Amino acid sequence: MFGKVDGQIHTYFVDSPVVIDISGLEWPGSSPFNIVRVQVVYDGNIVGNFHSDTGGQSSTSFDISSALRAIWADYDYSWEVRAAQRGLSMSADWLREHRSYSLRIYTEYLDNYGEFVSTQCADEDGHTDIPGGQCAIGGFTEWERSTIPSKEAADVSYREHENLRYGDASTKPTDIPERVGSLSPTSWVDVNGVNVNMNFWPVGATPASDSQERHAPLVLRDSVPYVDFLFVNRRGAVETCSGQTLESMGINVKVTQYSRTGRPSFSPVRSLMAIDQDGRRSWQMSSGYVTREWAEWWALEFLGGKRKQWWMRYPLGEANGTYVPVIVEPEKQNTSIYDRSKQNMPHVDFTVTLALEG
């Protein structure tokens, strides 16, 4: 109960269901209502207020995920993008910061004398602000939640070291190397504790000797430049990826034509044109030929990521380029990942449009 198992505080993703169970409740048999109220408190402020009439039952449950999402409502990723742009290491405190929250639990009922009774519950140490746990940006998909064996395994820190790239924060396949360009940064990470550093390694950088074995099988660097992206994955972390341009660029310009009004005359009516937008540049791009595992990752994670935040390094293929916000869309609504009846390798094509005009 209250996110504590074996005396340890656990961390949960705010976009996953976070359910607290309250048990051991006792009510007078004559009370017409038996209410439990739960308040979620962060930084001294109440961010969630829940209540339920238990109907005289000894236990009840609350899903507090909506309150946990409110804890992260003020968070943005602007600093992280600038840090990656300058080639700086990125601390886990920024990418996977854990924010602690507390619970205030009340019971309300009428006693045997008809008097209203409101009692605030306390933990075993007598504190009325009960430690609820910690929360982090991100979430497990419904598919992932169906495969988690137990409630304890839903804890973020429980799964922290399962992914060699960055604990649970990275969603990239780990059994197959990632293909990147000759000038591309990569999100290699040394996982050695909770407060580790997440580094976007620049070109030519060599990981520490003690971690060389861990990094070696994760990346294959091609001899040609790729198009480099940063994006926010479904776990709330900024990840890198490198795609290929299909040598197709266009500019979207919205044009409106109208006729100038005036008194009738023998002269022709002048037709005028107005450009409503300065135009946005767009490119046709691709993941390149990849394995089926990586094709699924490109389609489900990069294109279908819940956060919908992408940045592209511009000019394309330059190591000293600037990361600018972009809009990424699949080439087709029904994206074909692979076809077992064909022998060719799969690829995922998409369109990238600058989120800036001009």
C-alpha positions in Angstrom: 0.0 0.0 0.0 1.1 3.6 -0.7 3.8 2.5 -3.1 5.9 0.8 -0.4 7.0 -2.8 -0.7 9.5 -4.3 1.8 10.1 -0.8 3.2 11.2 0.7 -0.2 9.7 3.7 -2.0 8.9 2.8 -5.6 8.7 5.0 -8.7 6.0 4.9 -11.3 5.4 6.4 -14.8 2.7 9.1 -14.7 1.1 7.9 -18.0 0.6 4.4 -16.6 -2.3 3.5 -14.2 -1.0 4.1 -10.6 -3.5 2.5 -8.2 -3.2 2.6 -4.4 -5.1 0.1 -2.3 -6.4 1.0 1.1 -7.4 -1.8 3.4 -8.2 -2.5 7.0 -11.1 0.0 7.2 -13.7 -0.3 10.0 -17.0 1.4 10.0 -20.0 1.6 12.4 -22.8 -0.5 11.1 -25.4 2.2 11.3 -23.6 4.9 9.3 -25.4 6.0 6.1 -22.1 6.9 4.4 -18.5 5.6 4.7 -16.3 7.9 2.7 -12.5 7.7 2.1 -10.8 10.8 0.8 -7.3 10.8 -0.8 -5.3 13.9 -1.5 -2.1 13.8 -3.5 0.4 16.4 -2.4 3.5 17.6 -4.2 5.8 20.4 -3.0 3.3 21.3 -0.3 0.4 21.7 -2.8 -2.6 19.5 -3.4 -2.5 18.3 -7.0 -5.3 15.7 -6.7 -8.4 15.2 -4.7 -10.3 11.9 -4.8 -13.1 10.4 -2.7 -15.3 7.3 -2.7 -18.1 6.0 -0.6 -17.0 2.5 0.3 -20.5 1.2 1.1 -19.2 -0.2 4.4 -16.5 -2.3 2.7 -13.1 -2.7 4.4 -11.0 -1.9 1.4 -11.1 0.5 -1.6 -8.8 1.6 -4.5 -7.9 4.8 -6.2 -6.2 5.5 -9.5 -4.1 8.6 -8.9 -2.3 8.9 -12.3 -4.2 12.1 -13.2 -2.8 13.8 -10.1 0.7 12.5 -10.9 0.5 13.9 -14.5 -0.3 17.3 -12.9 3.0 17.1 -11.0 4.8 17.2 -14.4 2.6 19.7 -16.1 5.2 22.5 -16.0 8.1 20.4 -17.5 9.6 21.1 -20.9 12.6 19.9 -22.8 14.1 23.1 -24.1 17.2 22.9 -21.9 18.0 19.3 -22.9 17.9 20.1 -26.6 20.3 22.9 -26.2 22.6 20.7 -24.1 22.7 18.0 -26.7 23.3 20.6 -29.4 26.4 21.8 -27.6 27.6 18.2 -27.1 27.2 18.3 -23.3 26.5 15.3 -21.2 23.0 15.1 -20.0 22.3 14.2 -16.4 19.7 11.6 -15.4 18.3 14.3 -13.0 17.0 16.1 -16.2 16.0 13.2 -18.3 14.6 10.9 -15.6 14.1 13.0 -12.6 12.0 11.4 -9.9 9.5 13.7 -8.1 8.3 12.5 -4.8 4.7 12.9 -3.7 2.8 12.3 -0.5 -0.8 11.2 0.3 -3.3 12.5 2.8 -6.0 10.0 3.6 -9.2 10.8 5.5 -12.2 8.7 6.6 -15.6 10.3 7.1 -18.7 8.7 8.6 -21.5 9.1 11.3 -20.8 7.3 14.5 -23.3 5.3 16.6 -24.5 8.6 18.2 -25.1 10.3 14.9 -22.1 12.5 15.2 -20.0 13.3 12.1 -16.4 12.0 12.4 -13.6 12.9 10.1 -10.2 11.3 10.8 -6.9 11.8 9.0 -4.9 8.6 8.7 -1.2 8.4 9.7 1.7 6.1 8.8 3.5 3.8 11.3 5.6 6.8 12.4 2.6 9.0 13.1 3.0 11.3 10.0 -0.2 12.4 8.4 1.5 13.2 5.1 2.2 9.6 4.1 5.0 9.0 1.6 3.3 7.9 -1.5 6.3 7.2 -3.7 8.0 8.8 -6.7 6.9 9.4 -10.3 8.6 10.0 -13.6 7.5 11.2 -17.0 6.5 8.4 -19.4 4.4 5.3 -19.4 4.2 1.7 -20.3 2.0 0.8 -23.3 -1.0 -1.5 -22.7 1.0 -4.2 -24.4 3.9 -3.8 -22.0 1.6 -3.6 -19.0 0.0 -6.9 -20.0 3.4 -8.6 -19.8 4.6 -7.2 -16.4 4.5 -10.1 -14.0 3.7 -8.3 -10.8 2.8 -4.9 -9.3 6.4 -4.6 -7.9 7.8 -5.1 -11.5 5.8 -2.0 -12.6 8.2 0.1 -10.6 10.5 2.1 -12.8 13.6 1.5 -10.7 12.8 -2.2 -10.6 13.5 -2.4 -14.4 16.2 0.2 -14.4 19.1 -1.9 -15.6 17.3 -4.2 -18.0 18.1 -2.1 -21.0 21.8 -1.7 -21.7 21.3 1.7 -23.4 19.7 3.5 -20.5 17.9 1.3 -18.0 14.2 1.5 -18.7 14.3 5.0 -20.4 15.5 3.9 -23.8 13.1 1.9 -26.1 15.7 1.0 -28.7 16.3 -2.7 -29.5 19.5 -3.9 -27.7 20.1 -7.2 -29.5 20.8 -5.6 -32.9 23.2 -2.7 -33.5 21.9 0.7 -34.4 23.1 2.2 -37.7 24.1 5.8 -37.5 25.9 8.3 -39.8 29.6 9.3 -39.8 28.8 12.5 -38.0 25.9 11.4 -35.9 25.7 11.6 -32.1 24.5 8.5 -30.2 22.9 8.1 -26.9 25.3 5.6 -25.3 25.0 5.4 -21.6 27.0 3.9 -18.7 24.4 2.4 -16.4 26.0 2.1 -13.0 23.5 3.6 -10.6 20.4 5.8 -10.3 22.1 9.1 -10.8 24.0 8.2 -14.0 24.9 10.5 -16.9 23.2 10.2 -20.3 25.8 11.2 -22.9 25.2 12.2 -26.5 28.7 11.1 -27.7 30.1 13.3 -30.4 32.0 12.1 -33.5 35.2 10.2 -32.7 34.5 10.1 -29.0 35.4 6.8 -27.3 33.6 5.5 -24.3 35.6 4.8 -21.1 37.7 1.6 -21.3 35.6 -0.1 -18.6 32.4 0.4 -20.7 33.9 -0.3 -24.1 32.5 -3.8 -24.1 29.0 -2.6 -23.3 28.9 0.1 -26.1 30.7 -1.8 -28.9 27.7 -4.0 -30.1 25.1 -1.2 -29.9 26.2 1.1 -32.8 27.4 0.6 -36.4 28.7 3.9 -37.9 28.3 4.4 -41.6 30.8 6.2 -43.8 28.3 8.8 -45.0 26.4 11.5 -43.1 22.9 10.8 -41.9 20.1 13.2 -40.8 20.2 13.4 -37.1 17.1 13.7 -34.8 16.3 14.1 -31.1 12.9 13.1 -30.0 11.0 12.4 -26.8 10.1 8.8 -26.4 7.2 7.3 -24.6 9.3 6.9 -21.4 9.8 10.7 -21.3 13.5 10.6 -22.2 15.3 12.3 -25.1 16.7 9.8 -27.6 18.8 10.1 -30.7 18.3 8.5 -34.1 19.7 8.9 -37.6 17.8 8.6 -40.8 18.5 9.1 -44.5 17.2 11.8 -46.8 15.6 10.7 -50.1 17.0 13.8 -51.8 13.6 15.4 -52.0 12.9 18.8 -50.6 9.8 21.0 -51.0 8.4 24.3 -49.6 4.8 24.6 -48.6 3.3 27.9 -49.5 -0.3 28.8 -49.1 -1.6 31.2 -51.9 -4.9 33.0 -52.0 -6.2 34.7 -55.2 -8.9 37.3 -55.3 -10.2 40.0 -57.6 -9.9 43.7 -56.8 -13.4 45.3 -56.6 -14.2 48.6 -58.2 -16.8 50.5 -60.3 -17.6 48.9 -63.6 -15.4 50.0 -66.5 -14.1 48.8 -69.9 -10.8 48.1 -68.2 -10.1 44.5 -67.1 -10.5 43.6 -63.4 -7.2 43.2 -61.8 -6.6 39.9 -60.2 -4.4 39.9 -57.0 -2.5 37.2 -55.2 -1.7 37.0 -51.5 0.8 34.6 -49.9 -0.6 33.8 -46.5 2.5 32.0 -45.3 6.2 32.3 -45.9 6.5 28.6 -46.5 7.9 25.7 -44.5 10.6 23.4 -45.8 9.9 19.7 -45.9 11.9 16.6 -46.8 11.2 13.0 -47.7 13.2 10.8 -45.5 13.6 7.1 -44.5 15.0 4.9 -41.8 17.0 3.2 -44.5 17.1 -0.6 -44.8 16.9 -2.0 -41.3 15.9 -5.2 -39.6 12.3 -6.0 -38.7 13.0 -5.1 -35.0 14.3 -1.7 -36.0 11.5 -1.1 -38.5 9.0 -1.7 -35.7 10.9 0.7 -33.5 10.9 3.4 -36.2 7.2 3.0 -36.9 5.9 2.6 -33.3 8.3 4.7 -31.3 9.8 7.4 -33.6 6.7 8.1 -35.7 4.1 7.1 -33.1 5.7 8.4 -30.0 3.2 9.8 -27.5 5.1 13.0 -26.8 5.1 14.2 -30.4 8.2 16.3 -30.0 11.1 16.1 -32.5 14.1 18.2 -33.3 16.3 17.8 -36.4 19.9 18.9 -36.8 20.2 21.5 -39.5 21.9 22.0 -42.0 21.5 18.3 -42.7 24.5 16.1 -42.0 26.6 18.7 -40.3 28.1 17.9 -36.9 27.9 21.6 -35.8 24.4 22.1 -36.9 21.6 23.5 -34.8 18.7 21.4 -33.6 15.4 22.9 -34.8 11.8 21.8 -34.0 10.2 19.7 -36.8 7.0 17.9 -37.5 7.3 14.2 -38.4 4.6 12.3 -40.3 4.5 8.8 -41.8 4.5 8.7 -45.6 1.3 6.7 -45.5 -1.3 6.2 -42.8 -1.0 2.5 -43.2 2.7 2.0 -42.9 3.9 -1.5 -44.1 6.7 -2.7 -41.8 7.7 -5.9 -43.6 6.3 -8.6 -45.9 7.4 -12.1 -45.2 6.6 -13.1 -48.7 9.3 -10.8 -50.0 13.0 -11.0 -49.5 13.9 -7.3 -49.4 14.7 -5.6 -46.1 12.1 -3.3 -44.6 12.3 0.4 -44.4 10.1 3.1 -42.9 9.6 6.3 -44.9 8.3 9.6 -43.5 8.1 13.3 -44.1 9.8 15.9 -42.0 8.6 19.5 -42.0 10.2 22.5 -40.2 8.0 23.8 -37.4 9.3 27.2 -38.3 8.3 29.4 -41.3 10.7 31.0 -43.7 
